[in-house]
Amino acid sequence: VIGSGIMGTNLTQDIALQLLVNAVATVAALGVLIATLGPVSGAHFNPVVTLVGAVRRDLGAGEATGYALAQFAGGLAGAAVANVMFELPTWQASRHERTGPALWLGEVVATAGLLFTIGAITRTGRGHLGPVIVPAWIGAAYFFTSSTSFANPAVALARSTSDTFAGISPGSVPGFALAQLVGAALGTGLAGFLFPRRGLPEPPDLPETVHAT
């Protein structure tokens, strides 16, 4: 997200094109990461998705904590690599304020849709579609949500360390994180309501995609 944001601003001054560059790169990379890392860890990239797994007892508390720590650490490391690649300070607090009810609502919508998508495909035995369906939601939400679809607290924290196009000021992160938690609860609840498990066993491919993004 950060690297393509910097590249976009280097290539054009058109904000719409910058966002398009950012979205296309993010969607493509996310699909690759879910497909390749799903068999390793279940593609655990998102603390709110991991939290939902812990609440539903799909994960133990210790395992969920380990994943969350790795997610935040990985985000910060990725931000550092992106910044250094473009000859910027390793970490620099962003001055890009993103706050207010409209943006928070955008994050609720983005995260609710993400959790609903994950829940829907896994509960209906279509977890193998995760590398396509999940990035498709994120890419679309880039353009139809006011917040440009962070949908991930670890990503929000990481982006606060880059004073670039993709950045978010540290003071704006708590509001986004709270909105993401609300969205996660709504999306998970809706998926459970529309696709009840009815005591059926989980599909064999569930561990590879249930925690994607």
C-alpha positions as CSV (number, residue, x, y, z in Angstrom):
1,V,0.0,0.0,0.0
2,I,2.7,2.5,1.0
3,G,5.1,1.6,-1.8
4,S,2.5,1.9,-4.6
5,G,1.2,5.1,-3.0
6,I,4.6,6.7,-3.2
7,M,5.1,5.4,-6.8
8,G,1.7,6.7,-7.8
9,T,2.6,10.2,-6.6
10,N,5.9,10.0,-8.4
11,L,4.2,9.1,-11.6
12,T,1.3,11.6,-11.7
13,Q,-0.2,14.5,-9.9
14,D,-3.7,13.3,-10.8
15,I,-5.2,12.1,-7.4
16,A,-7.6,9.7,-9.1
17,L,-4.8,8.0,-11.0
18,Q,-2.7,7.9,-7.8
19,L,-5.5,6.1,-6.1
20,L,-6.0,3.7,-9.0
21,V,-2.3,2.8,-9.0
22,N,-2.5,2.2,-5.3
23,A,-5.6,0.1,-5.5
24,V,-4.4,-2.1,-8.4
25,A,-1.1,-2.8,-6.8
26,T,-2.7,-3.6,-3.5
27,V,-5.3,-5.9,-5.0
28,A,-2.7,-7.9,-7.0
29,A,-0.3,-8.2,-4.1
30,L,-3.0,-9.2,-1.7
31,G,-4.3,-12.0,-4.0
32,V,-0.7,-13.4,-4.3
33,L,-0.1,-13.2,-0.6
34,I,-3.4,-15.0,0.3
35,A,-2.7,-17.7,-2.2
36,T,0.9,-18.3,-1.2
37,L,0.7,-17.8,2.6
38,G,-2.7,-19.5,3.1
39,P,-1.2,-22.9,3.5
40,V,1.5,-21.6,5.9
41,S,-0.5,-19.6,8.5
42,G,-4.0,-19.3,7.1
43,A,-2.9,-15.9,5.7
44,H,-3.3,-14.1,9.0
45,F,-2.9,-10.5,8.0
46,N,-5.6,-8.7,10.0
47,P,-5.9,-8.4,13.8
48,V,-9.7,-8.0,13.7
49,V,-10.1,-11.2,11.7
50,T,-7.9,-12.9,14.2
51,L,-9.9,-11.5,17.0
52,V,-13.1,-12.8,15.5
53,G,-11.4,-16.3,15.3
54,A,-10.5,-16.0,18.9
55,V,-13.9,-15.0,20.1
56,R,-15.5,-17.9,18.1
57,R,-12.8,-20.2,19.6
58,D,-11.4,-21.1,16.3
59,L,-8.1,-19.9,17.8
60,G,-6.7,-20.1,21.3
61,A,-5.9,-16.9,23.1
62,G,-2.1,-17.5,23.0
63,E,-2.2,-18.3,19.3
64,A,-4.3,-15.3,18.5
65,T,-2.0,-13.0,20.5
66,G,1.0,-14.4,18.6
67,Y,-0.6,-13.7,15.3
68,A,-1.6,-10.2,16.3
69,L,1.9,-9.3,17.4
70,A,3.3,-10.7,14.1
71,Q,0.7,-8.6,12.2
72,F,1.6,-5.3,13.8
73,A,5.3,-6.1,13.7
74,G,5.0,-7.1,10.0
75,G,3.1,-4.0,9.2
76,L,5.7,-1.7,10.7
77,A,8.5,-3.6,9.0
78,G,6.8,-3.4,5.7
79,A,6.3,0.3,6.1
80,A,10.0,0.7,6.9
81,V,11.0,-1.2,3.8
82,A,8.7,0.8,1.5
83,N,9.9,4.1,2.9
84,V,13.6,3.1,2.6
85,M,13.1,1.9,-1.0
86,F,12.1,5.4,-2.0
87,E,14.8,7.1,0.0
88,L,12.5,8.3,2.8
89,P,13.0,8.1,6.5
90,T,12.6,4.6,7.9
91,W,9.6,5.7,10.0
92,Q,8.1,9.2,10.0
93,A,4.8,10.2,11.6
94,S,2.3,11.0,8.9
95,R,0.6,14.4,8.9
96,H,-2.3,13.2,6.9
97,E,-5.3,13.5,9.2
98,R,-8.2,11.2,8.5
99,T,-10.9,11.7,11.0
100,G,-14.6,12.4,11.4
101,P,-17.9,10.5,11.3
102,A,-17.9,10.1,7.5
103,L,-14.5,8.4,7.4
104,W,-15.3,6.3,10.4
105,L,-18.5,5.1,8.7
106,G,-16.4,4.3,5.6
107,E,-14.2,2.1,7.7
108,V,-17.2,0.4,9.3
109,V,-18.6,-0.4,5.8
110,A,-15.2,-1.6,4.5
111,T,-14.5,-3.9,7.4
112,A,-18.0,-5.2,7.7
113,G,-17.9,-6.1,4.0
114,L,-14.5,-7.8,4.4
115,L,-15.6,-10.0,7.4
116,F,-18.9,-10.8,5.7
117,T,-17.0,-11.8,2.5
118,I,-14.7,-14.1,4.5
119,G,-17.5,-15.6,6.5
120,A,-19.7,-16.2,3.4
121,I,-17.1,-18.0,1.4
122,T,-15.8,-20.1,4.2
123,R,-19.3,-21.1,5.6
124,T,-20.4,-22.1,2.1
125,G,-17.4,-24.3,1.3
126,R,-15.8,-21.8,-1.2
127,G,-12.7,-20.8,0.8
128,H,-10.6,-21.6,-2.2
129,L,-11.9,-18.4,-3.8
130,G,-10.4,-16.3,-1.1
131,P,-7.4,-15.1,-3.2
132,V,-9.9,-13.7,-5.7
133,I,-12.9,-12.6,-3.7
134,V,-11.2,-10.9,-0.8
135,P,-8.9,-8.7,-2.9
136,A,-11.9,-7.9,-5.1
137,W,-13.8,-6.5,-2.1
138,I,-10.8,-4.5,-0.9
139,G,-10.2,-3.1,-4.4
140,A,-13.8,-2.1,-4.9
141,A,-14.0,-0.5,-1.4
142,Y,-11.0,1.7,-2.3
143,F,-13.4,3.6,-4.5
144,F,-16.8,3.4,-2.9
145,T,-15.8,4.1,0.8
146,S,-14.9,7.5,2.1
147,S,-11.9,6.1,4.0
148,T,-10.4,4.2,1.0
149,S,-10.8,0.9,2.9
150,F,-8.1,0.4,5.4
151,A,-10.1,-2.4,7.1
152,N,-7.1,-3.5,9.2
153,P,-5.7,-2.0,12.4
154,A,-2.2,-3.2,11.7
155,V,-2.3,-1.5,8.3
156,A,-3.6,1.7,9.9
157,L,-0.7,1.7,12.4
158,A,1.9,0.9,9.8
159,R,0.6,3.7,7.5
160,S,0.9,6.1,10.3
161,T,4.7,5.8,10.1
162,S,4.8,7.0,6.5
163,D,4.3,10.7,5.7
164,T,3.2,9.9,2.1
165,F,0.1,9.6,0.0
166,A,-1.0,6.4,1.9
167,G,-0.3,7.8,5.3
168,I,-2.6,8.5,8.2
169,S,-1.7,10.6,11.2
170,P,-1.1,8.6,14.5
171,G,-3.9,10.6,16.1
172,S,-6.4,9.3,13.5
173,V,-5.5,5.6,14.0
174,P,-7.6,5.0,17.2
175,G,-10.8,6.2,15.5
176,F,-10.2,4.0,12.5
177,A,-9.4,1.0,14.7
178,L,-12.6,1.4,16.7
179,A,-14.6,1.7,13.5
180,Q,-12.9,-1.5,12.2
181,L,-13.9,-3.4,15.3
182,V,-17.5,-2.3,14.9
183,G,-17.5,-3.3,11.3
184,A,-16.0,-6.6,12.1
185,A,-18.7,-7.4,14.5
186,L,-21.4,-6.4,12.0
187,G,-19.9,-8.3,9.1
188,T,-19.4,-11.4,11.2
189,G,-22.9,-11.3,12.6
190,L,-24.4,-10.9,9.1
191,A,-22.5,-13.8,7.7
192,G,-23.6,-16.0,10.6
193,F,-27.2,-15.0,10.2
194,L,-27.3,-15.6,6.4
195,F,-25.0,-18.7,6.4
196,P,-25.6,-20.6,9.6
197,R,-23.4,-23.6,10.0
198,R,-26.2,-25.9,11.1
199,G,-23.7,-28.3,12.7
200,L,-22.0,-29.2,9.4
201,P,-18.3,-29.8,9.4
202,E,-16.0,-27.1,8.2
203,P,-14.8,-27.4,4.5
204,P,-11.3,-28.9,4.2
205,D,-9.9,-25.6,2.7
206,L,-11.1,-23.4,5.6
207,P,-7.7,-23.1,7.4
208,E,-6.2,-21.7,4.2
209,T,-8.5,-18.7,3.8
210,V,-10.5,-18.0,6.9
211,H,-8.1,-15.5,8.3
212,A,-7.2,-13.8,5.0
213,T,-6.3,-10.1,5.1
